[in-house]
Amino acid sequence: MSEPVRTSVRGKIVLVTGAARRIGRQIALRLSSEGARVAVHYNGSESEARQTAEDCGGAELFQANLESVPQIERMFREIDSRLGGLDCLVNNAARFTKIDPLEVTEQDWDFIHNVNMKATFFCAKEAAIRMKARGGGRIVNISSLGGLRPWADHSHYCASKAGVIMLTKSLAKAWAPQITVNSVAPGVIPFGEEIEPEVAQMIRATPAGRPGSGAELADAVVYFLESPTFITGQVLAVDGGLSLR
């Protein structure tokens, strides 16, 4: 019987999409502190991305509009050229809007799905091509509690994140055993913004009795990037038990 294959992020090249701010920044900082070679992706938040890169010890910056597959492909070629390949991908970039389903337009739908679903797939595809050439790799897709539980005024968003979860599972089957593909589903994780009444209600309903933190989410990402290759196609809700409601 073969021994479990574990790895460490130390020295690994890890791309974090949407790493300029919020959850993506927290993930990038944690990976850097663990010794990973972090590649910081951003689209429009250049100043914040530069700060994240500096705080990661001078990480490489990569700009791309993830709505565009040609730009995704160009970004991965730049990673090849500047970093020499890729070991891990954290698909974090996402969009979030609140709209009554009766008022959702095609533009609203595409605004969400072009990043949350399309970009997640094509980034994973480009990463997997490189990981297979290196003998293996790890992919973590950031989904959401909204992909596990329905939210009335976020149907377009919930559909996109439920899609990320099923995409995670199907790609885990497609790319096993060389590449593991897992997902982390955050619950309520504020970042200093004013908490709306519905969010406050979710916090009150959370069995843990509090919101989560970016550091706790980053812990889950590191777990999947370092866990045995026998763990794949899984979804870990980092939500204080809220998904149990």
N, C-alpha and C positions, 0 to 999 in steps of 0.2 A: 504494500500500500504506500502510495506517495505521500510525502510530508506536505502539510499546508504551505503554500507559497505566500509568504508575507513580503512586504516591501517597506521602504521608508521614503518620505518625500525629500529627505536630505539629498541635495545635489540634483534632484529631478527638475526638469523643465516643465513648468505648470502654467498654462494660459488660463487667466481668469477674465471672462468677458464681463463688461459693465463694472469694472473694478475701480472706477473713479470715486464712487460715493457709497454710502450706506452698507448694505450687506456685502457687496462685492469688495469694497475697501477692507472691511473687517476680515474677510476670507484671505485677501492678498497679504495683509499684515501678519495674519497668523501663519500662513504658509512660509512667508519670509523668515519669521522667527524660528520656524522649524528647520530652516536651512535649505528650503527650496529655491530654485532660480525662477522667480515669478516674472511672467510676461503680463503686463497691464494693458488690457484693451479698454478703449473708450471711443465714443462717437463725438459728441459735442462738448463734453465737460473736460476741456483740455487742462485748465488750471488745476482742477481737483485731481485729475489723473496724474499730472506732474508731481503734485504733492504726495499722492499715494506712492508713486514710483520712488520719490526721494526717501519717503519713510520706510520703504522696503529695501533701502540700501543702494539705491541707484538702479532699480529694475528697468528693463527695456519697455518702451511704450509702443503701442500699436493702435493706430486709428483706423476705424472702418465703420461704415453705416451697415449694420447687419441686416437691414431690409434688402440689401443687394447681394446676391450670390457672387457676382464677379468681385465685389469688394471683399467678401469673405475669403474667396480663393486667393486674391492678392495678398491679404493679411497673412494667410498661412504660408505663402511663398516667402514673404518677408521673414517670418519666423524661421523657416528653413535657412535663409541666407544669414540672418543675424545671430541665431541661437543654435543652429545645427540640427534642428528637429524638435520633437515634442514627446514628452512622456505622459502627461496628464492634462486633462481639460476640465475646467469647472464652468459649465454653461449657466451663468448667473444673469446675464443681461435680460431684462424683461420690462414690460410696460403694464400699467394698471390704470384703469378708469372705471368710474361708476356711472352707469347709464340705465335708465328704465328699458327693459328689453323691447318695448313697443316703440322706442325712439332710436334704437341702434340702426345706424346706416351702414352701407357697404364700406364707407371710409372708416367708420368706427371699428368695424369688424377687422378690416385689414390692418389698421393701425396696431391692434393688439396681436393678431395672429402672425403678421409678417416678422415680428421679433420673437414672440413667445414660442411659436411653433416652428415656423419656417427656418429661422436663424438657428434655433436649437438643433434641428436636424442637420442642416448643412455644415454647421461648425463641427458637429459630431462626426459627420462623414469625412471631412477633411482631416480631422484629428485621427480618426481610425486608420486612414490610409497610411499616415506617418507612423502610427503606433505599430501596425502590423509589420512595417518594414524594420522596426526596431525590436521586434519579438514580443511586443505586448504593451499594455498601457491601462490607464484608468480614466474613466469619464464619470463625472458627477453632474447631474442635471438638477438645478434648483427648481422645484415645482412650487406647491403652495397648499395650505389647508383648503384653499378654494378649489383645488383639484380633487379633493377628497369629500368635501361637503358643499352643497349648493348654497349660493348667496343670491338672493332675489334680484338685486340691482347690478349684478356682476356676471350675468349669464355668459357673455362673450369672453370674459376673462376666465371664468371657471372652466369653460369648454377648452380654452387654450392650455390651461394647466393640467386638466385631466388628460389632454392629449400628450403632454410632456411625460406624464406617468406611464401611459401605455407605450409611448415611444421608447422610454427607458427599458421597459420589459422586452419589447420586440427586438431592440438592438442588442440587449444582453444575450438573447438567444442567437441572433445573427452573428455576433462577433466572438462568442465563446469558443475556446477557452482563453484566447490570447488577451482579450480586452474585457474588463469588467465595466458594467454600466449600471449605476445606481442613482437614486434620487433622494434629496433632502427636501422635505415639505415644511416650510416655516409656518408657525402660527403667528400670533401678534408679537411683532418685534418693532417697537417704536424707535425713532432716531431723533428725538428732540422736538418733533413737530407737535402741534396741538392735537390732542386726542379727541376725535369726533365721538358723539354719544354712542353710536353703534359699536365703535371700537372699544369704548369704555365698558359697554355691556358684555362684549366678548371677553375682556379681561376678567370681569367679575364672574363669568361663567367658566373660566379656566380652573380646573382642579388644583393646579399648582398655586393659584391665588395671586398670580403676578404675570406681567408680560415677560417675554424672553429677551435675550440679548444677542447682539451680533456675534459675540465671543462664543456663545453656546451653539449657535448655528455653525460657526467655523469649526468647532470641535467635531461636529457630525461629519462635515466635509473631510476633515483630516482622517477620521475613522475609516471612511470608505476608500480614501486614497492609499491607506496603509493596511487595510484588512486583507485576510486571506482571499485568494482568487476564487475560493468556493462560495464567496458571498457576492452574488451578482443578481441584477434584476429586482433589487429590493427598494422599498420606499420607507424612509425613516421620518416620521413626523416629529418635528422639534416644536412642540406646541403646548407643553405643560399639561397634556391630557385633554385638550379641548376637542380633538377629533373623536373622543369617546362619548361626547355628549349626543 
